[in-house]
Amino acid sequence: MHRPLAEFADIYYGKSPSEVLDGEGLVPVFGTGGTYAKAVRALFSGPAVVLPRKGSLGSPHYSEGAFWPSDTTFAAIPKDGVDAKWLFYQLLCFELEKLNEATGVPSISRDWLAKIDIPDQRGDVARLVRRVIEALDTQIEATEALIAKQERLRAGLMQDLFTRGVDENGELRPPREEAPHLYHETELGWLPKGWSAPEVRTLLANVPTPMRSGPFGSALLKHELVESGIPLLGIDNIHAEHFEASFSRFVTLRRFLELSRYRALPGDVVITIMGTVGRCCIIPDGHGDLLSSKHLWTMTFDQSKVIPELVCWQLNFAPWVLS
């Protein structure tokens, strides 16, 4: 059986926190994307659910204690006998974007929000649902923390490998502070003796356009994009060491052939040069023809001189690239 949200919670408008903001405050301030500031006093006590009201109509947020919801949000305060965490999990399952009433900036009215249907699972059933989901959340958080720890260890090891290298026994060389005789100064700083710092252009393949950026942007007319065809790569496809094969923009085969010098080939190194700058990955096999956009640099390397994956790792992790 389902009942409207208004039977489970009282819904209040958030308010501007401008008068209570303080970096030393203890009260979290919630916006549509979650907590973003601290305040010296609260607008409501918890537990409660904060829901976006306008702007980014994403997911709700949970506050166990006192909080301040900004003027772009609603605060859903559970009625007596309603488990707040259970209510939060129920609202996570609802697509708030469906309630958008605006033609410009997305927004939700309180009346429509109050009418959304919630399964009537009170008492022991609600508490059981909450405990099961909380156990899953705890396991997910532990797994994510372990992954984050391993990523930090990996990043540290990569930095050591790119600045110290390994000796003939496969062990990390001692740092320069301990063994200065093993290092020499280069354009990139102190590197192990025997290492050089060649320019990228000297490592590129002997092809007509080994380093290229697509011709698109303001020059691309909207009618040149089609619903299916040859995928047009963008920033959203390129992540640090991960190629996201999710395509939403395409050009016709005829247009692709006209612009074939901008194609991205398996083994190419691609780096973002607009938006989130500096993310780099390798184009994997198996995706057929791909066209690079002007938001990327696509590079084809001479694999007899350098391993493309090594270039990609250096671009993503090397300290001289990030500085």
C-alpha positions in Angstrom: 0.0 0.0 0.0 1.3 3.5 -0.9 0.6 6.8 0.7 1.7 10.4 -0.1 4.9 11.7 1.3 2.9 14.4 3.3 1.6 11.5 5.5 5.1 10.6 6.5 6.9 13.9 6.8 6.3 17.7 7.1 8.0 19.5 4.3 9.6 22.9 4.8 11.4 25.4 2.6 15.1 25.9 3.2 16.4 29.4 3.8 19.5 31.4 2.8 22.3 30.6 5.3 24.1 33.9 4.6 23.6 35.3 8.2 24.8 32.1 9.9 27.7 31.0 7.8 31.0 30.5 9.6 34.0 28.3 8.7 34.3 27.4 12.4 30.7 26.5 12.8 29.5 23.0 13.6 26.2 22.9 11.8 26.3 21.5 8.2 24.7 23.6 5.5 23.0 21.5 2.7 22.6 22.6 -0.9 21.3 20.5 -3.8 24.6 18.7 -4.0 25.0 17.9 -0.3 26.9 19.8 2.4 29.0 22.7 1.2 29.5 25.0 4.3 29.2 25.3 8.1 26.9 27.4 10.1 26.8 28.6 13.8 23.2 27.6 14.3 20.7 25.2 12.8 17.4 25.8 11.1 16.1 22.3 12.0 17.1 19.5 14.3 17.6 16.0 12.8 17.2 13.4 11.8 15.7 14.5 8.5 16.0 14.3 4.7 17.1 17.3 2.5 15.7 17.3 -1.0 16.7 19.6 -3.9 14.1 22.3 -4.8 15.6 24.0 -7.8 18.7 23.8 -9.9 20.3 20.3 -9.9 17.4 17.9 -9.1 19.6 15.1 -8.0 19.5 12.8 -5.0 18.2 13.6 -1.5 20.6 13.9 1.4 20.4 12.6 5.0 21.1 14.6 8.1 21.4 12.7 11.4 21.8 15.8 13.5 20.9 19.5 13.4 21.3 21.1 10.0 20.6 24.2 7.8 18.9 23.5 4.4 19.7 26.3 1.9 17.1 28.1 0.0 17.5 25.7 -3.0 16.2 22.8 -0.9 13.3 21.4 1.1 13.6 19.8 4.5 11.5 16.7 5.1 11.0 16.3 8.8 9.6 12.8 9.7 6.4 12.6 11.6 6.2 10.8 14.9 6.8 7.1 14.5 8.4 7.4 11.0 12.0 6.1 10.7 14.0 8.9 9.1 16.6 6.7 7.5 13.9 4.4 6.1 12.3 7.6 4.6 15.6 8.6 3.1 16.1 5.2 1.4 12.6 5.4 0.0 13.2 8.9 -1.5 16.5 7.7 -3.0 14.4 5.4 -5.2 12.3 8.3 -6.6 13.4 10.2 -9.7 12.9 13.8 -8.6 13.5 15.1 -12.1 10.0 13.8 -12.9 8.6 16.6 -10.7 10.3 19.4 -12.7 7.8 22.1 -13.5 10.1 24.8 -15.0 11.0 25.4 -18.6 14.2 27.2 -17.5 16.0 26.4 -14.3 14.7 23.0 -13.0 12.5 23.3 -10.0 10.0 21.4 -7.8 7.0 22.7 -6.0 6.2 21.7 -2.4 2.7 20.6 -3.4 3.9 18.1 -6.0 6.6 16.8 -3.7 4.1 16.2 -0.9 2.0 14.1 -3.3 4.6 11.5 -4.3 3.7 8.0 -3.3 5.8 6.2 -0.6 5.3 2.5 0.3 3.6 2.3 3.7 6.2 0.2 5.6 6.1 1.4 9.1 7.2 -0.1 12.4 9.2 -3.4 12.3 9.2 -3.6 8.5 10.7 -0.2 8.1 13.4 -0.9 10.7 14.2 -4.2 9.0 14.5 -2.5 5.6 16.8 0.2 7.1 19.1 -2.3 8.8 19.6 -4.4 5.7 20.4 -1.3 3.5 22.6 0.1 6.2 24.6 -3.1 6.3 25.1 -2.9 2.6 26.1 0.7 2.8 28.7 -0.1 5.5 30.2 -2.8 3.3 30.3 -0.5 0.3 32.0 2.3 2.4 34.6 -0.2 3.6 35.3 -1.4 0.1 35.5 2.2 -1.2 37.9 3.1 1.6 40.1 0.1 0.8 40.1 1.1 -2.9 41.0 4.7 -2.1 43.9 3.5 0.1 45.2 1.3 -2.7 44.9 4.1 -5.2 47.0 6.4 -2.9 49.6 3.6 -2.6 49.7 3.1 -6.3 50.1 6.9 -7.0 53.0 7.0 -4.5 54.7 4.1 -6.2 54.1 5.5 -9.6 55.8 8.8 -8.5 58.8 6.8 -7.1 59.1 4.8 -10.3 59.0 7.9 -12.5 61.6 9.8 -10.5 63.9 7.0 -9.1 63.3 3.9 -11.3 64.6 0.5 -10.4 68.1 -1.0 -10.2 69.4 -4.2 -11.9 67.8 -6.2 -9.1 64.3 -4.8 -9.8 64.4 -2.7 -6.5 63.6 1.0 -6.2 66.8 3.0 -6.4 67.6 5.0 -3.2 66.4 8.6 -3.3 68.8 11.3 -4.5 69.3 12.6 -1.0 70.8 9.2 -0.1 72.7 8.5 -3.3 73.3 11.7 -5.3 75.9 9.9 -7.5 73.1 7.9 -9.1 71.3 11.0 -10.5 71.9 13.8 -13.0 70.0 17.0 -13.6 67.7 17.2 -16.7 65.1 19.6 -18.0 62.6 17.8 -15.8 64.7 17.9 -12.7 66.9 15.2 -11.1 66.6 11.8 -12.8 68.6 8.6 -12.6 71.8 8.6 -14.7 71.1 7.0 -18.1 67.7 8.5 -18.3 67.0 11.3 -20.9 64.1 13.7 -21.3 63.2 13.6 -25.1 60.5 15.9 -26.4 57.2 14.2 -27.2 57.5 15.1 -30.9 60.6 13.0 -31.2 58.6 9.9 -30.1 55.7 10.3 -32.4 55.0 7.9 -35.3 55.9 8.7 -38.8 52.3 9.2 -40.0 50.7 12.3 -41.7 49.2 13.8 -38.5 50.6 12.0 -35.4 49.4 14.7 -33.0 46.0 16.1 -33.7 43.0 17.8 -32.2 39.6 17.7 -33.9 38.1 20.6 -35.9 34.9 20.8 -33.9 33.4 23.4 -31.6 31.8 26.5 -33.0 32.9 25.4 -36.4 30.7 22.3 -36.2 27.1 23.0 -37.4 24.5 21.2 -35.4 23.1 19.4 -38.5 26.4 17.6 -38.9 25.7 15.5 -35.7 23.4 12.5 -36.3 21.7 10.0 -34.0 23.9 7.1 -35.1 27.1 6.7 -37.1 30.8 7.2 -36.3 31.2 8.2 -32.6 32.7 11.7 -31.8 34.9 11.5 -28.8 34.7 14.1 -26.0 35.9 14.9 -22.5 33.4 12.5 -21.0 35.0 9.6 -22.8 38.5 10.2 -21.4 39.4 9.5 -17.8 42.7 8.8 -16.0 43.7 5.4 -17.5 40.0 4.6 -18.3 38.3 4.9 -21.6 34.5 5.4 -21.2 32.8 3.8 -24.3 29.6 5.6 -23.9 28.8 7.7 -27.0 26.0 10.2 -27.5 27.4 12.2 -30.5 27.9 10.9 -34.0 28.8 12.0 -37.5 28.0 10.3 -40.8 30.5 8.0 -42.5 30.8 10.5 -45.3 31.8 13.3 -42.9 34.1 11.0 -41.0 36.0 10.1 -44.2 36.3 13.8 -45.0 37.9 14.3 -41.5 39.7 11.0 -41.3 43.0 12.7 -40.4 41.4 13.4 -36.9 40.5 9.7 -36.3 41.5 8.1 -33.0 43.2 4.7 -33.4 43.7 1.8 -31.0 46.8 2.4 -29.0 46.6 6.2 -29.4 47.2 8.3 -26.3 44.4 10.9 -25.7 44.5 13.8 -23.3 41.8 16.3 -22.4 42.7 19.9 -23.2 39.4 21.7 -22.2 37.1 21.4 -19.3 38.8 18.9 -16.9 42.2 19.3 -18.3 44.9 16.6 -18.2 43.0 13.4 -18.0 44.7 10.8 -20.2 44.0 7.3 -21.4 44.7 4.8 -24.2 42.2 4.1 -27.0 41.5 0.3 -26.6 40.9 -2.2 -29.3 37.4 -3.1 -30.4 35.6 0.2 -30.8 35.9 0.6 -34.6 36.2 4.1 -36.1 36.3 7.0 -33.7 36.7 10.7 -34.4 38.6 13.1 -32.0 37.0 16.4 -31.0 38.7 19.8 -30.4 38.5 19.2 -26.7 41.2 16.5 -27.0 44.8 15.9 -28.2 45.2 12.5 -29.8 48.7 11.2 -30.2 50.0 8.3 -32.2 53.5 7.1 -30.9 56.2 5.1 -32.6 56.0 2.0 -30.5 59.6 1.0 -31.4 60.7 4.1 -29.4 58.2 4.3 -26.5 55.4 2.3 -24.9 52.1 4.3 -25.2 50.9 3.1 -21.8 54.1 4.5 -20.3 53.4 7.9 -21.8 49.9 7.8 -20.5 51.0 6.8 -16.9 53.5 9.7 -16.9 51.0 12.2 -18.1 48.6 11.1 -15.4 51.0 10.7 -12.5 54.4 12.3 -13.1 55.0 15.2 -10.7 56.5 17.4 -13.4 53.3 17.1 -15.5 51.1 18.1 -12.5 53.3 21.0 -11.4 
